[in-house]
Amino acid sequence: MSTAELDALIDRLLPRVLADRDLGDGRVFTRLHLQHLWALSCLYAGQCYDETLLIDRLTTRLPRHVILSQDINTVPAPPRSYYS
């Protein structure tokens, strides 16, 4: 997937993710927002890609009124087990 395609996908899905009140108030972009945006974008693109690529592209695409949480950096969180 090209960066232009990823940027278009972020622009399309980001408002939906920020508006989801189950993820937060939409003023702070958290790791939970990131995980949902990554999963949705993989689903829409029909392929998965490295989460760090999303983080790199996302930092320039967030609206000015949305703060990037400190828990988001270039190291993805470890996967959660559904059986633990």
C-alpha positions as CSV (number, residue, x, y, z in Angstrom):
1,M,0.0,0.0,0.0
2,S,1.4,3.4,-0.9
3,T,1.6,6.2,1.6
4,A,-0.9,8.2,-0.5
5,E,-3.4,5.3,-0.2
6,L,-2.8,5.1,3.5
7,D,-3.2,8.8,4.0
8,A,-6.5,8.7,2.1
9,L,-7.6,5.8,4.3
10,I,-6.6,7.6,7.5
11,D,-8.5,10.7,6.3
12,R,-11.6,8.6,5.7
13,L,-11.5,6.6,8.9
14,L,-10.1,9.0,11.5
15,P,-13.2,11.0,12.0
16,R,-15.2,7.8,12.7
17,V,-12.6,6.6,15.2
18,L,-12.4,9.9,17.0
19,A,-16.2,10.1,17.2
20,D,-16.6,6.7,18.9
21,R,-17.4,7.6,22.5
22,D,-16.5,4.0,23.6
23,L,-12.9,4.9,22.8
24,G,-12.8,8.3,24.5
25,D,-13.8,11.9,24.2
26,G,-12.1,12.5,20.9
27,R,-9.8,15.2,22.2
28,V,-6.9,12.8,23.1
29,F,-5.8,10.1,20.5
30,T,-5.0,7.1,22.7
31,R,-3.5,3.7,22.0
32,L,-7.1,2.3,21.9
33,H,-7.9,4.8,19.1
34,L,-4.7,3.7,17.3
35,Q,-5.5,0.0,17.6
36,H,-9.0,0.5,16.2
37,L,-7.8,2.8,13.4
38,W,-5.1,0.2,12.5
39,A,-7.6,-2.7,12.5
40,L,-10.2,-0.8,10.4
41,S,-7.6,0.4,7.9
42,C,-6.3,-3.1,7.5
43,L,-9.9,-4.3,6.9
44,Y,-10.6,-1.6,4.4
45,A,-7.3,-2.1,2.6
46,G,-7.6,-5.8,2.5
47,Q,-4.1,-6.2,3.9
48,C,-2.3,-5.6,7.1
49,Y,0.8,-3.4,7.4
50,D,3.1,-2.4,10.2
51,E,1.5,-0.3,12.9
52,T,4.5,2.0,13.0
53,L,3.8,3.1,9.5
54,L,0.3,4.2,10.7
55,I,1.9,6.1,13.6
56,D,4.3,7.9,11.3
57,R,1.5,9.0,8.9
58,L,-1.0,9.7,11.6
59,T,1.1,12.3,13.5
60,T,0.7,14.8,10.6
61,R,-3.0,14.0,9.9
62,L,-4.5,14.5,13.4
63,P,-6.7,17.6,13.7
64,R,-5.1,20.4,15.6
65,H,-7.5,20.1,18.5
66,V,-6.6,16.4,19.1
67,I,-3.6,15.6,21.4
68,L,-1.5,12.5,20.7
69,S,-1.3,10.5,23.9
70,Q,2.1,9.9,25.5
71,D,1.5,6.1,25.4
72,I,1.7,6.1,21.6
73,N,5.2,5.9,20.3
74,T,7.0,4.0,17.5
75,V,6.9,0.7,19.5
76,P,3.6,-1.1,19.1
77,A,1.9,-2.5,22.2
78,P,2.2,-6.3,22.6
79,P,-0.8,-8.2,21.3
80,R,-3.5,-9.0,23.9
81,S,-4.5,-12.6,24.4
82,Y,-8.2,-13.2,24.4
83,Y,-7.6,-16.4,26.5
84,S,-5.8,-14.9,29.5
